[in-house]
Amino acid sequence: MIAAEAFVALVGLLLAAIVVLLAIIARDCSLIADMLHDQRERERLAFRTVRRD
């Protein structure tokens, strides 16, 4: 029984580690998406100012 409980605890820790890694990946993807959006916005504003001259 002790081996089964240890196995269940190990699986629980593994699942917790996977959730943490997925959260980190999701945060990084969100930061990358924000940077790309900001870059597109800067390019759009730059194009508008150049076109206005």
N, C-alpha and C positions, 0 to 999 in steps of 0.2 A: 504493500500500500504506500509505503514511503516513496518508492520509485515513481508510482503513478502521480502522487502529489507533486513531486519534484518536476515531473514532465509537464504537468499542467501549469506550474509556476513558470517554467522555462518558456512554454508556448505563450503565456500571458506577457512575459517580458519581451519576447520577439514581436508580438503584435503591437505592443506599446512603442517599440523602436521603429517599426514600420510606420505607425501613425505620425511619430515625430518627424521622420524623414519626409513623409508626404507633405506635412505642414511646411517644412523648410523649402521644399521644391515649389509648393504653391506660392509661398511668399516671394521667392526669387522670380517666378514667372510673372507675378503681379508687378514687381519692381521693373522687370524688363519691359512689360507692356506699357507701364507708365513712362519709361524713358523713350520708347518708340513713339508714343503719343505726343510727348513734349517735343521730340525732334520733328515730327510731322507738322506740329503747330508752328514751330520756329521757321521751318521751310516755307510754310504757307504765308506767314506774315512777311518773311523776307521777299517772297515773290510778289506780294501785294505792294510792298514799298518800292521795289524796283520797277514794277509795272506802272506805278503812279508817277514816277519821274519821267 
